[in-house]
Amino acid sequence: MSLTKVTYSMIDGAVANVLDYGADPTGATSSQAAFVAAFASGNAIYVPRGTFLVTGNLVLPYGKAMFGDGVGISVIR
């Protein structure tokens, strides 16, 4: 039996999980492009547990929300 990763990113209006856009939760490589792509989805942005390295400025689109699992749990560095 094989397992399939289930995401909701293809559902119109669903929250955009940065992992679905290629973000690295280990902080070893930059997740800048993944955050930019998630912002472009036009949905709220979810940052799960992990440390995400961002190498430039991030501009959250006006009227959009970004949330995670808590302080010190979802870290953008």
C-alpha positions as CSV (number, residue, x, y, z in Angstrom):
1,M,0.0,0.0,0.0
2,S,1.3,3.5,-0.8
3,L,0.5,6.7,0.9
4,T,-0.4,9.9,-0.8
5,K,0.3,13.4,0.6
6,V,-3.0,15.2,0.8
7,T,-2.9,19.0,0.4
8,Y,-5.7,21.5,0.0
9,S,-3.7,24.0,-2.1
10,M,-5.8,23.1,-5.2
11,I,-9.1,24.0,-3.6
12,D,-10.2,27.5,-4.5
13,G,-9.8,29.7,-1.4
14,A,-8.0,27.2,0.7
15,V,-5.1,28.2,2.9
16,A,-1.7,28.2,1.2
17,N,0.8,26.0,3.0
18,V,4.3,27.1,2.2
19,L,5.5,23.5,2.1
20,D,3.2,22.9,-0.9
21,Y,5.3,25.6,-2.7
22,G,8.6,24.0,-1.9
23,A,9.6,25.7,1.4
24,D,12.4,24.0,3.4
25,P,11.4,23.5,7.1
26,T,15.0,22.7,8.1
27,G,16.3,26.1,7.3
28,A,19.2,24.7,5.3
29,T,18.1,26.4,2.0
30,S,16.2,29.6,1.2
31,S,12.5,29.4,1.2
32,Q,12.1,32.9,-0.3
33,A,10.6,31.7,-3.6
34,A,8.1,29.4,-1.8
35,F,6.8,32.2,0.3
36,V,6.5,34.5,-2.7
37,A,4.6,31.8,-4.6
38,A,2.3,31.1,-1.6
39,F,1.6,34.9,-1.4
40,A,0.7,34.9,-5.1
41,S,-2.0,32.3,-4.5
42,G,-4.1,35.1,-3.0
43,N,-5.1,32.9,0.0
44,A,-4.1,33.1,3.7
45,I,-0.6,31.7,4.3
46,Y,0.1,28.9,6.7
47,V,3.7,28.4,8.0
48,P,3.9,25.0,9.7
49,R,6.4,23.8,12.4
50,G,10.0,24.4,11.3
51,T,12.6,27.0,10.7
52,F,12.4,28.7,7.3
53,L,15.3,30.7,5.9
54,V,14.3,33.8,3.9
55,T,17.1,35.6,2.1
56,G,15.2,38.8,1.1
57,N,12.2,40.9,2.0
58,L,8.8,39.4,2.2
59,V,5.7,41.6,1.6
60,L,2.5,40.2,2.8
61,P,-0.3,41.3,0.4
62,Y,-2.7,43.8,1.8
63,G,-5.7,42.1,3.5
64,K,-4.1,38.6,3.7
65,A,-3.2,36.7,6.8
66,M,-0.1,34.6,7.6
67,F,-0.1,32.3,10.6
68,G,1.8,29.4,12.0
69,D,1.9,26.9,14.9
70,G,3.2,29.3,17.5
71,V,6.1,31.5,18.6
72,G,9.3,29.5,18.5
73,I,7.6,26.7,16.6
74,S,7.1,28.3,13.2
75,V,10.2,30.4,12.7
76,I,11.0,32.6,9.7
77,R,14.7,33.6,9.8
